[in-house]
Amino acid sequence: HSTEAFHGDLGMIQSDDIVVAISYSGETEDLLKTIPIIKKLGCIVIGVSGNDKSTLAKISDYHQLIKVDKEACPLDLAPTSSATATLVWGDALAISLMSKKDFKPEDFAQSHPGGTLGKRLLLSARDVMVSGDDMPIINYNELSKDVIKTISEKGIGVTFVKENKKVVGIITDGDIRRAIDKSNYFFDMTAQDFMTHNFSSVNPDDLALKCLNIMAEKKIGCLAVMQDGALVGVINQKDLVKLGI
């Protein structure tokens, strides 16, 4: 703000800065008093006003004319339409600079990690997966009641099945329901009798957004995270949604 600049905030300005000075009349006193000091620091000044013959236009290195026929204010006094037009110009300037600098979504995410886009472009499977003792996994020869117990305790809705430390399948809530419907001896069955051999997986470095897209496409609620043939984590769709991905 020009008033604050004149009373100390000019200390933030460096010689290689470009200063955009905005005044619709081009005659705002506090702003005009700061321009000579800013130029003395070595900065380039772009003046923005609605009068190309204003003092601001004359003392700026460059001038951008943004003029409106009438303000939206019923008194035609408050800077309403002119302020909106200036905001549009500012957005256009920002977009032009993004194009010139080849600014990518990943660059945006670096400076905005807390937003949805930042999470989608920065968080990987490793960041959001369940790992270690929290992973639902059971031996291939364990009874169906133990399968149900593991799925219930881990709260993800699935369990992976291992044989000799190698993951060989997955059991979901749906697999359990189908097995109960098909057999009168469900509680005599072991995990290998009703597991699904094929399951979808990702790498730890894959983006969380990619994981969410895979689950949406395949209509599944969980993904295995595999590294060098070993299960290192499990991703739950509900966790990704909670994170705002």
C-alpha positions in Angstrom: 0.0 0.0 0.0 1.4 3.4 -1.0 0.8 5.0 2.4 2.6 2.1 4.2 5.4 2.1 1.6 6.1 5.8 2.3 6.3 5.0 6.1 8.7 2.1 6.0 7.5 -0.7 3.7 9.7 0.5 0.9 12.4 -1.5 2.7 10.9 -4.6 1.1 11.7 -3.4 -2.5 14.9 -4.5 -4.1 16.7 -2.9 -7.1 15.8 -5.8 -9.5 12.0 -5.6 -8.7 9.4 -4.3 -11.1 6.8 -2.2 -9.3 3.2 -2.0 -10.6 1.7 1.3 -9.3 -2.1 1.5 -9.5 -4.2 4.6 -9.2 -7.3 5.1 -11.4 -7.0 8.9 -11.3 -3.2 8.7 -11.6 -3.0 11.5 -9.1 -3.0 9.7 -5.7 -0.6 11.8 -3.7 0.9 9.1 -1.4 1.6 6.9 -4.5 3.2 9.7 -6.5 5.5 10.6 -3.6 6.9 7.0 -3.5 7.6 6.7 -7.3 10.8 8.8 -7.3 12.2 6.9 -4.4 11.3 3.6 -6.1 13.0 4.7 -9.3 16.1 5.9 -7.3 16.4 2.3 -6.0 16.8 1.2 -9.6 13.4 -0.4 -10.1 11.3 -0.3 -13.2 7.8 1.3 -12.6 4.7 0.3 -14.6 1.9 2.8 -13.9 -1.7 1.7 -14.2 -4.4 4.4 -14.4 -7.5 5.5 -16.3 -5.8 8.7 -17.6 -2.8 8.5 -20.0 -2.1 12.2 -19.3 -1.9 11.8 -15.5 1.1 12.5 -13.4 1.5 8.7 -12.8 1.6 8.1 -16.6 4.3 10.8 -17.0 6.6 9.6 -14.3 6.3 5.8 -14.9 8.7 3.9 -17.2 5.6 2.3 -18.8 2.0 3.1 -18.5 -1.1 0.8 -18.9 -4.3 2.7 -19.6 -7.4 1.0 -18.1 -10.3 3.2 -18.5 -14.1 2.6 -18.0 -17.0 4.7 -19.2 -18.8 4.6 -15.9 -18.3 3.1 -12.5 -20.9 0.6 -11.3 -21.3 2.8 -8.2 -24.6 4.7 -8.5 -22.7 7.9 -7.7 -20.1 7.1 -10.3 -17.5 7.7 -7.6 -16.3 4.5 -5.9 -13.8 2.5 -8.0 -16.0 -0.5 -8.8 -15.9 -1.2 -12.6 -12.4 0.2 -12.9 -11.2 -1.9 -10.0 -12.7 -5.0 -11.7 -11.1 -4.1 -15.0 -7.7 -3.7 -13.2 -8.1 -7.1 -11.6 -8.8 -8.7 -15.0 -5.6 -7.0 -16.4 -3.6 -8.4 -13.4 -4.9 -11.9 -14.1 -4.0 -11.6 -17.8 -0.5 -10.4 -16.8 -0.1 -13.3 -14.4 -1.2 -15.8 -17.1 1.1 -14.3 -19.6 4.0 -14.6 -17.2 3.1 -18.3 -16.5 3.2 -19.0 -20.2 6.5 -17.2 -20.7 8.1 -19.0 -17.7 6.6 -22.4 -18.8 4.9 -22.6 -15.4 3.6 -26.1 -14.8 1.0 -27.6 -12.4 3.9 -29.1 -10.4 5.4 -25.6 -9.9 2.0 -24.4 -8.7 1.8 -27.3 -6.3 5.2 -26.5 -4.8 4.0 -23.1 -3.6 0.5 -24.3 -2.7 1.0 -27.7 -1.1 -2.0 -27.3 1.3 -4.6 -27.0 -1.5 -6.3 -29.8 -3.4 -4.0 -29.4 -6.4 -0.9 -29.5 -4.3 -2.0 -32.7 -2.6 -2.8 -34.3 -6.0 0.6 -33.4 -7.5 2.8 -33.9 -4.5 1.5 -36.8 -2.4 2.7 -40.2 -3.5 1.5 -43.7 -2.7 4.2 -43.9 0.0 2.8 -40.8 1.7 -0.8 -42.1 2.0 -0.4 -45.9 2.3 -1.0 -48.0 5.4 2.2 -50.0 6.2 3.8 -52.3 8.7 1.6 -53.9 11.3 -1.4 -51.9 10.1 -1.5 -53.8 6.8 -4.2 -56.5 6.6 -2.5 -59.7 5.6 -3.1 -63.4 6.4 -1.6 -66.8 5.6 -3.2 -68.8 2.8 -4.1 -71.7 5.0 -5.8 -69.8 7.8 -9.5 -70.5 8.4 -12.3 -68.2 7.1 -13.2 -67.0 10.6 -9.6 -65.6 10.9 -10.0 -63.9 7.6 -13.1 -62.2 8.8 -11.4 -61.2 12.1 -8.4 -59.7 10.2 -10.6 -57.7 7.9 -12.7 -56.4 10.8 -9.7 -55.5 12.9 -7.8 -53.6 10.2 -10.9 -51.8 9.0 -10.0 -51.5 5.3 -12.5 -54.0 3.9 -9.8 -56.3 2.5 -7.0 -58.6 3.5 -4.1 -59.8 1.4 -3.1 -63.5 1.4 0.5 -64.6 1.6 2.2 -67.9 1.0 5.8 -68.3 2.1 6.1 -64.5 2.6 4.9 -63.9 -1.0 1.5 -62.2 -1.6 -0.6 -64.5 -3.7 -4.1 -63.0 -3.5 -6.6 -60.7 -2.0 -9.9 -61.2 -0.1 -12.5 -58.5 0.0 -15.9 -58.2 1.8 -17.5 -59.2 -1.5 -15.4 -62.4 -1.8 -16.6 -63.4 1.7 -20.3 -62.8 0.8 -20.0 -64.8 -2.4 -18.2 -67.7 -0.7 -21.0 -67.8 2.0 -23.7 -67.8 -0.7 -22.0 -70.6 -2.7 -21.0 -73.0 0.2 -22.7 -74.5 3.2 -19.3 -75.2 4.7 -17.8 -71.7 4.6 -16.3 -71.9 8.1 -14.4 -75.0 7.1 -12.8 -73.1 4.2 -9.3 -71.5 4.3 -8.2 -68.3 2.7 -6.9 -69.9 -0.4 -10.3 -71.4 -1.1 -12.0 -68.1 -1.9 -9.3 -65.5 -2.4 -8.9 -63.6 -5.7 -5.5 -64.3 -7.3 -5.2 -61.2 -9.4 -5.1 -57.8 -7.7 -4.2 -54.2 -8.8 -1.0 -52.6 -7.5 1.0 -49.5 -7.8 4.6 -48.4 -6.9 5.4 -46.4 -3.8 6.4 -43.4 -6.0 3.2 -43.3 -8.0 1.1 -40.2 -7.3 -1.9 -40.5 -5.0 -4.0 -39.0 -7.7 -3.0 -41.9 -10.1 -4.0 -44.4 -7.3 -7.4 -42.7 -6.9 -8.0 -42.8 -10.7 -7.1 -46.5 -10.9 -9.5 -47.3 -8.1 -12.3 -45.3 -9.7 -11.7 -47.0 -13.1 -11.6 -50.5 -11.7 -14.3 -49.8 -9.1 -12.2 -51.1 -6.2 -11.7 -49.6 -2.7 -8.0 -50.6 -2.1 -4.7 -50.9 -3.9 -1.6 -52.9 -3.0 1.7 -50.9 -3.0 4.4 -53.3 -4.3 8.1 -52.8 -4.4 10.5 -55.4 -5.7 7.7 -58.0 -5.6 6.9 -57.4 -1.9 3.8 -55.8 -0.4 5.0 -52.6 1.4 1.6 -50.9 1.8 -2.1 -50.7 1.2 -4.0 -47.6 0.0 -7.6 -47.1 0.9 -9.9 -45.0 -1.3 -11.6 -43.5 1.7 -8.3 -42.2 3.1 -7.6 -40.4 -0.2 -11.1 -38.8 -0.2 -10.6 -37.7 3.4 -7.3 -36.0 2.4 -9.1 -34.1 -0.3 -7.4 -35.7 -3.3 
